C-alpha cells in the first residue's frame, strides 16, 4: 500500500507539473460588454470567465452580509446620493427640513478603497461609533442614531437605520417620503444571503434584490463607482468612473512600463484596496475622440483561489457599446507552487513549524539585499524586513515575529530575484 501511494503521489506531481508548464505559456483573451451607457455590472472569474451580469438600476442600497459588520452602500453607479441630516438626529424624523441640501450639505460617498465602508458609515468615529449607529457592548447590536436623506432615480426620501441585530444578522430600517407619506418599516433578514458579499434593496419597489453571485465564485467586478480625480494635478474631487473593483480577499499590484515578458509579480506588494486596478488604465483622447488603453501596463491579480494571473487591458470602446477586451495569463497556481520550485529557490525550515519559529536560507549564488514578506491566509501582510545576502546565505532566523497556527506565504525578493514558499505552522 505504501508503494502504491508513493507512486500515485509522484504521478500526481508530474501531472500537475505538466499542467503548470502549460498554463504558464497560455494567453487567454476575453471580450466583455457592460452594455450601452455601461448599464450592467459584470462579475468576473479569472478561472471561469464571466460569472454573471446584473442590471445596475435595480437597487438603491446594499448591506454587507457579515454578521459583525455595519457596512451599507449606496448605488452610486445609478446616481443615488446620500446626505447626513445636519439639523438633528433620528428624533427629527417628523420635522425634517431640506433647505440648502443641494448647496450646503456634504454629500456622502462609498469608500473608494473598502467595500465594507459604505456611504452610511463614512462618518464613523471609530468603535463604538459606526457612522449610522452605535455599537452596544452587551448584546453586540448597533443602534441607529443618525438621519439621512437619500436621492434616488425614483425620488427623494428620508431614511434611518434603526438597528442591526448582529447575532441574528437582521437589519431594521425605516424610510418615507419627506412629508412622511409612504413610510416603510423593513425587517431585512441577511442570513439567506450570507453566501454573497452583499444583499441589495430597492426603495422604489420596496423589496430585496438578489443580484450577486456567490462570493467565492468571482474575482473582479466591472462597474461604475466614485473615485478620486485630480484635475490639473489639484485637490482630489469625487468623479463617477467606470472600471474595476476587486472582490474582498482579492489582491493586485501594477507594473508600468514593463516589457510583455515581465512576470516578476512578487517584486512589489499586493494591494488589498477594492480600486487597486481601478479605472485609469484608459483615457479619453480628444484627438481621435476615442478611448486609449495605456500600453506596457500590466496588473497581477491574486484571485479568491490564491492563483495569480497577469492582466493586460487591450481595448475600451466607450459608453456607446460598453465593449472592452483584455488578455490574461496564469502565472502561478496556488495548489502547484508547493510542489514545484526553481533551482535557486530559498529554503524555509522547519516546515511545518511547531511554534512559528523559522529560519530562511537563500542560495549562495545570490548577492545584494533582499526583502522578506509574510502574508497570512487571508492575504494580510503581517511581516516585512530587509536582510543582507550574507545573513540569508547563513540562514536568517526570524526572532521578531510570532506566527499563530495556520498557512502562510513567504516572499523573498530583490535584485531580479523573486521566489515564494508556503509555510505551515501547527
C-alpha positions as CSV (number, residue, x, y, z in Angstrom):
1,X,0.0,0.0,0.0
2,X,2.8,2.4,0.8
3,X,4.5,1.8,-2.6
4,X,1.2,2.4,-4.4
5,X,0.6,5.7,-2.5
6,X,4.2,6.8,-3.3
7,X,3.7,6.1,-7.0
8,X,0.3,7.9,-7.0
9,X,1.9,10.9,-5.4
10,X,4.7,11.0,-7.9
11,X,2.3,10.6,-10.8
12,X,0.1,13.4,-9.4
13,X,3.1,15.7,-9.1
14,X,4.2,15.0,-12.6
15,X,0.7,15.7,-14.0
16,X,0.5,18.9,-12.0
17,X,3.9,20.0,-13.2
18,X,2.8,19.5,-16.8
19,X,-0.3,21.5,-16.2
20,X,1.7,24.2,-14.6
21,X,4.1,24.5,-17.5
22,X,1.2,24.5,-20.0
23,X,-0.8,27.3,-18.4
24,X,2.3,29.4,-18.0
25,X,2.6,29.5,-21.7
26,X,-1.1,30.2,-22.4
27,X,-2.7,33.5,-23.3
28,X,-6.4,33.8,-23.0
29,X,-8.2,36.8,-24.4
30,X,-11.7,38.0,-23.3
31,X,-14.2,40.3,-24.7
32,X,-17.0,41.6,-22.4
33,X,-19.8,44.1,-22.7
34,X,-21.4,46.2,-19.9
35,X,-23.9,47.4,-22.5
36,X,-24.7,50.9,-23.8
37,X,-24.1,53.5,-21.1
38,X,-22.4,50.8,-19.0
39,X,-25.8,49.7,-17.7
40,X,-24.7,46.3,-16.4
41,X,-22.3,45.1,-13.8
42,X,-20.1,42.1,-14.7
43,X,-18.9,39.7,-12.1
44,X,-15.8,38.0,-13.5
45,X,-13.6,35.0,-12.6
46,X,-10.1,34.7,-14.0
47,X,-10.6,30.9,-14.0
48,X,-14.1,30.7,-15.4
49,X,-14.7,34.0,-17.3
50,X,-17.9,36.0,-16.9
51,X,-19.8,34.6,-13.9
52,X,-22.9,36.8,-14.2
53,X,-24.2,40.1,-15.4
54,X,-26.6,42.2,-13.5
55,X,-28.5,45.4,-14.4
56,X,-27.3,48.2,-12.1
57,X,-30.6,50.1,-11.9
58,X,-32.5,47.5,-9.8
59,X,-31.3,48.6,-6.4
60,X,-30.6,51.6,-4.2
61,X,-28.8,50.4,-1.0
62,X,-26.9,47.3,-0.2
63,X,-25.9,45.6,3.1
64,X,-22.6,43.8,3.7
65,X,-23.6,40.3,4.8
66,X,-21.0,39.6,7.6
67,X,-22.8,39.4,10.9
68,X,-20.4,41.7,12.8
69,X,-20.3,44.4,10.2
70,X,-22.1,47.7,9.7
71,X,-21.3,48.3,6.1
72,X,-24.1,49.8,4.0
73,X,-23.6,51.0,0.4
74,X,-25.5,53.3,-1.9
75,X,-25.8,52.7,-5.7
76,X,-23.5,55.5,-6.8
77,X,-23.4,54.0,-10.3
78,X,-27.2,54.7,-10.7
79,X,-27.0,58.3,-9.5
80,X,-28.1,57.5,-5.9
81,X,-26.9,60.3,-3.5
82,X,-26.8,60.3,0.3
83,X,-26.7,63.2,2.8
84,X,-26.5,63.1,6.6
85,X,-29.2,65.3,8.0
86,X,-27.2,68.2,9.7
87,X,-30.0,69.6,11.8
88,X,-30.9,66.7,14.1
89,X,-30.7,63.0,14.8
90,X,-33.4,60.4,14.4
91,X,-35.6,62.4,16.8
92,X,-36.0,64.9,14.0
93,X,-37.8,62.3,11.8
94,X,-41.1,64.3,11.7
95,X,-39.7,67.8,11.4
96,X,-37.1,67.3,8.7
97,X,-36.2,70.4,6.6
98,X,-34.1,70.0,3.4
99,X,-33.5,73.7,2.8
100,X,-29.9,74.2,1.4
101,X,-29.4,70.4,0.9
102,X,-28.1,70.7,-2.7
103,X,-25.8,73.6,-2.0
104,X,-24.6,73.4,1.6
105,X,-24.9,69.8,2.7
106,X,-22.0,67.4,2.4
107,X,-22.6,64.5,0.0
108,X,-21.7,61.0,1.3
109,X,-19.7,58.6,-0.8
110,X,-18.9,54.9,-0.5
111,X,-15.2,54.3,0.3
112,X,-13.2,54.0,-2.9
113,X,-10.9,51.5,-1.1
114,X,-13.0,49.3,1.1
115,X,-16.4,47.6,0.3
116,X,-17.3,47.4,3.9
117,X,-17.1,51.2,4.4
118,X,-20.3,52.3,2.6
119,X,-21.7,55.9,2.4
120,X,-23.8,55.3,5.5
121,X,-20.7,54.5,7.5
122,X,-18.4,57.2,6.1
123,X,-18.8,59.5,9.2
124,X,-17.7,56.7,11.6
125,X,-15.6,57.9,14.5
126,X,-14.2,54.5,15.4
127,X,-15.5,51.8,17.7
128,X,-18.2,52.0,19.1
129,X,-19.4,54.7,16.6
130,X,-20.0,53.2,13.2
131,X,-21.4,56.3,11.4
132,X,-25.1,55.5,11.2
133,X,-25.2,54.0,14.7
134,X,-23.5,53.0,17.9
135,X,-22.4,49.5,19.0
136,X,-23.9,48.0,22.2
137,X,-21.3,46.1,24.1
138,X,-23.9,44.0,25.9
139,X,-25.9,42.5,23.0
140,X,-23.5,43.4,20.2
141,X,-26.2,45.1,18.2
142,X,-25.7,48.5,16.5
143,X,-28.4,51.1,17.2
144,X,-29.1,53.9,14.8
145,X,-28.7,57.5,15.9
146,X,-28.5,59.3,12.5
147,X,-31.0,60.6,10.0
148,X,-30.2,60.6,6.3
149,X,-31.7,62.0,3.1
150,X,-31.3,59.7,0.1
151,X,-31.8,60.9,-3.5
152,X,-32.8,58.1,-5.9
153,X,-34.0,58.0,-9.5
154,X,-37.5,57.5,-8.2
155,X,-37.4,60.4,-5.8
156,X,-36.1,61.9,-2.6
157,X,-36.7,60.1,0.7
158,X,-35.7,60.2,4.3
159,X,-34.2,57.1,5.8
160,X,-32.8,55.8,9.1
161,X,-31.2,52.5,10.1
162,X,-33.0,51.6,13.3
163,X,-30.9,48.7,14.5
164,X,-28.7,45.8,13.3
165,X,-29.3,42.7,15.5
166,X,-25.8,41.3,14.9
167,X,-26.2,37.9,16.5
168,X,-29.2,37.2,14.2
169,X,-27.8,39.2,11.2
170,X,-31.1,41.2,10.8
171,X,-31.4,44.8,9.9
172,X,-34.4,47.1,10.8
173,X,-34.6,50.3,8.8
174,X,-37.3,52.9,8.0
175,X,-37.8,55.2,5.0
176,X,-40.5,57.5,3.8
177,X,-41.2,60.5,1.5
178,X,-40.0,63.8,3.0
179,X,-43.6,64.7,4.1
180,X,-43.8,61.3,6.0
181,X,-46.1,59.6,3.5
182,X,-45.4,56.1,2.1
183,X,-43.5,55.1,5.2
184,X,-42.0,51.7,5.1
185,X,-40.6,49.8,8.1
186,X,-38.4,46.9,6.9
187,X,-37.0,43.8,8.6
188,X,-34.2,42.5,6.4
189,X,-33.0,39.0,7.3
190,X,-29.5,38.8,5.9
191,X,-28.9,35.1,6.7
192,X,-30.2,33.7,3.4
193,X,-27.7,35.9,1.6
194,X,-24.5,35.2,3.7
195,X,-23.0,33.2,0.8
196,X,-22.8,36.6,-1.1
197,X,-20.8,39.7,-0.2
198,X,-24.0,42.0,-0.2
199,X,-27.7,41.8,-0.2
200,X,-29.4,44.6,-2.2
201,X,-32.7,46.6,-1.6
202,X,-34.9,48.7,-3.9
203,X,-36.5,51.6,-2.2
204,X,-38.6,52.2,-5.3
205,X,-40.1,48.7,-5.3
206,X,-39.9,48.1,-1.5
207,X,-38.2,44.7,-2.0
208,X,-34.9,42.8,-1.6
209,X,-32.9,42.3,-4.8
210,X,-30.9,39.1,-5.2
211,X,-28.4,40.0,-7.9
212,X,-24.9,38.9,-6.8
213,X,-23.2,35.5,-7.3
214,X,-21.6,33.6,-4.5
215,X,-18.6,35.4,-3.0
216,X,-16.1,32.6,-3.8
217,X,-17.2,32.5,-7.5
218,X,-15.8,35.8,-8.7
219,X,-12.6,37.9,-8.5
220,X,-13.3,41.3,-10.0
221,X,-16.3,43.5,-10.7
222,X,-16.7,45.8,-13.7
223,X,-18.9,48.6,-12.6
224,X,-19.5,52.3,-12.1
225,X,-18.4,54.0,-8.9
226,X,-17.0,57.2,-7.5
227,X,-13.2,57.6,-7.2
228,X,-10.9,60.5,-6.8
229,X,-9.9,62.6,-9.8
230,X,-7.3,65.4,-9.7
231,X,-8.0,67.9,-12.4
232,X,-4.8,69.6,-13.4
233,X,-3.0,67.9,-10.5
234,X,-5.0,69.8,-8.0
235,X,-7.0,68.7,-5.0
236,X,-8.9,65.4,-5.4
237,X,-12.6,65.6,-6.3
238,X,-15.0,62.7,-6.5
239,X,-15.9,61.6,-10.0
240,X,-18.1,58.9,-11.4
241,X,-15.9,56.4,-13.2
242,X,-16.2,53.1,-14.9
243,X,-13.6,50.5,-14.0
244,X,-12.7,47.5,-11.9
245,X,-13.3,46.7,-8.2
246,X,-11.5,43.8,-6.6
247,X,-13.6,41.3,-4.7
248,X,-13.0,41.2,-0.9
249,X,-10.0,38.9,-0.5
250,X,-8.6,39.6,-4.0
251,X,-5.3,41.4,-4.2
252,X,-3.4,43.0,-7.1
253,X,-0.3,45.1,-8.0
254,X,0.6,47.1,-11.0
255,X,3.8,47.5,-13.1
256,X,4.3,50.2,-15.7
257,X,6.1,50.5,-18.0
258,X,7.3,46.9,-18.4
259,X,8.0,44.5,-21.2
260,X,5.3,42.0,-22.2
261,X,7.6,39.2,-20.9
262,X,7.7,40.7,-17.4
263,X,6.5,38.2,-14.8
264,X,8.3,39.3,-11.6
265,X,5.0,39.8,-9.8
266,X,6.4,39.3,-6.3
267,X,8.7,42.3,-6.6
268,X,6.0,44.7,-5.4
269,X,3.5,44.4,-2.6
270,X,0.0,43.3,-3.3
271,X,-2.7,46.0,-2.7
272,X,-5.9,44.9,-0.9
273,X,-7.9,48.0,-1.9
274,X,-11.1,47.4,-4.0
275,X,-9.9,50.0,-6.5
276,X,-6.3,48.7,-6.8
277,X,-6.9,48.1,-10.5
278,X,-9.4,50.9,-10.8
279,X,-10.2,52.9,-13.9
280,X,-7.2,54.9,-15.0
281,X,-5.6,52.3,-17.2
282,X,-7.5,54.0,-20.0
283,X,-8.0,57.7,-21.0
284,X,-10.1,59.6,-23.5
285,X,-8.2,61.0,-26.4
286,X,-10.0,64.1,-27.8
287,X,-7.9,64.0,-31.0
288,X,-9.3,60.6,-32.1
289,X,-12.4,61.1,-29.9
290,X,-11.9,57.6,-28.6
291,X,-10.6,55.8,-25.5
292,X,-6.9,54.7,-25.5
293,X,-5.7,51.9,-23.2
294,X,-2.3,52.6,-21.7
295,X,0.4,50.4,-23.3
296,X,3.1,48.5,-21.4
297,X,0.8,48.4,-18.3
298,X,0.3,45.1,-16.5
299,X,-1.5,44.0,-13.4
300,X,-1.0,40.9,-11.4
301,X,-4.1,39.6,-9.5
302,X,-4.2,37.1,-6.7
303,X,-7.6,35.5,-7.0
304,X,-10.0,34.2,-4.4
305,X,-8.5,30.8,-5.0
306,X,-5.0,32.0,-4.5
307,X,-3.9,31.7,-8.1
308,X,-2.0,34.6,-9.7
309,X,-2.9,36.0,-13.1
310,X,-1.3,38.7,-15.2
311,X,-3.8,41.1,-16.7
312,X,-3.4,43.4,-19.7
313,X,-6.2,45.6,-21.0
314,X,-6.4,45.9,-24.8
315,X,-9.4,48.0,-25.9
316,X,-12.2,50.1,-24.5
317,X,-15.0,51.1,-26.9
318,X,-16.8,53.5,-24.5
319,X,-20.4,54.0,-23.5
320,X,-21.8,53.5,-27.0
321,X,-21.3,49.8,-26.7
322,X,-19.7,49.1,-23.3
323,X,-17.4,46.5,-25.0
324,X,-13.9,46.0,-23.9
325,X,-11.1,43.4,-24.3
326,X,-8.2,42.2,-22.3
327,X,-5.6,39.4,-22.1
328,X,-4.9,37.2,-19.1
329,X,-2.1,34.8,-18.3
330,X,-2.0,32.3,-15.4
331,X,1.5,32.8,-13.9
332,X,1.2,30.9,-10.6
333,X,-1.1,28.1,-9.4
334,X,-1.8,28.0,-5.6
335,X,-2.0,24.2,-5.4
336,X,1.1,23.6,-7.6
337,X,3.6,26.2,-6.2
338,X,4.3,24.0,-3.2
339,X,5.2,21.1,-5.5
340,X,7.4,22.9,-8.0
341,X,10.4,25.1,-7.0
342,X,13.1,26.7,-9.0
343,X,16.8,25.5,-8.8
344,X,17.6,28.7,-6.9
345,X,14.7,28.6,-4.5
346,X,15.2,29.6,-0.9
347,X,14.6,27.2,2.0
348,X,12.3,27.6,4.9
349,X,12.8,25.3,7.9
350,X,11.4,23.8,9.9
351,X,8.3,23.5,7.7
352,X,5.9,22.6,9.1
353,X,6.9,24.6,12.1
354,X,5.6,23.6,15.6
355,X,5.9,27.1,17.2
356,X,6.2,29.6,14.4
357,X,10.0,30.0,14.8
358,X,11.6,29.6,11.3
359,X,14.8,30.1,9.5
360,X,15.1,31.3,5.9
361,X,18.2,30.4,3.8
362,X,18.9,31.5,0.3
363,X,21.4,30.1,-2.3
364,X,25.0,31.2,-2.0
365,X,24.9,32.5,-5.6
366,X,22.7,35.4,-4.7
367,X,24.0,38.9,-3.9
368,X,22.6,42.1,-2.5
369,X,19.9,42.9,0.0
370,X,16.6,41.0,0.0
371,X,13.1,41.8,1.3
372,X,11.2,39.0,3.2
373,X,7.5,39.4,3.4
374,X,5.0,37.1,5.1
375,X,1.3,37.0,4.1
376,X,-1.3,35.1,6.1
377,X,-4.1,33.0,4.6
378,X,-6.5,36.0,4.5
379,X,-4.0,37.9,2.3
380,X,-2.9,40.3,5.0
381,X,0.8,41.3,5.1
382,X,2.0,40.6,8.6
383,X,5.7,40.9,8.3
384,X,8.3,42.7,6.2
385,X,12.0,43.1,6.8
386,X,15.2,43.5,4.7
387,X,18.2,41.2,5.1
388,X,21.6,41.1,3.5
389,X,22.6,38.2,1.3
390,X,25.2,37.1,3.9
391,X,22.6,36.9,6.6
392,X,20.3,34.8,4.3
393,X,23.2,32.6,3.0
394,X,23.9,31.5,6.5
395,X,20.3,31.2,7.5
396,X,18.4,34.1,8.9
397,X,16.2,33.1,11.9
398,X,13.1,35.3,12.3
399,X,13.1,36.1,16.0
400,X,11.0,39.2,15.9
401,X,7.6,37.6,14.9
402,X,5.3,35.0,16.4
403,X,3.1,33.1,13.9
404,X,-0.1,31.5,15.1
405,X,-1.2,28.2,13.7
406,X,-2.2,28.4,10.0
407,X,-0.9,28.7,6.4
408,X,1.4,31.5,5.3
409,X,3.1,32.6,2.1
410,X,6.7,33.8,2.3
411,X,8.2,36.0,-0.4
412,X,11.9,36.7,-0.9
413,X,12.5,39.5,-3.4
414,X,15.4,41.6,-4.6
415,X,18.0,42.1,-7.4
416,X,15.8,40.5,-10.1
417,X,15.1,37.5,-7.7
418,X,11.6,36.6,-6.7
419,X,10.6,33.4,-5.1
420,X,7.8,32.3,-2.8
421,X,7.2,29.3,-0.5
422,X,4.3,28.1,1.6
423,X,4.7,27.7,5.4
424,X,2.6,25.6,7.7
425,X,2.5,26.5,11.4
426,X,0.9,23.8,13.6
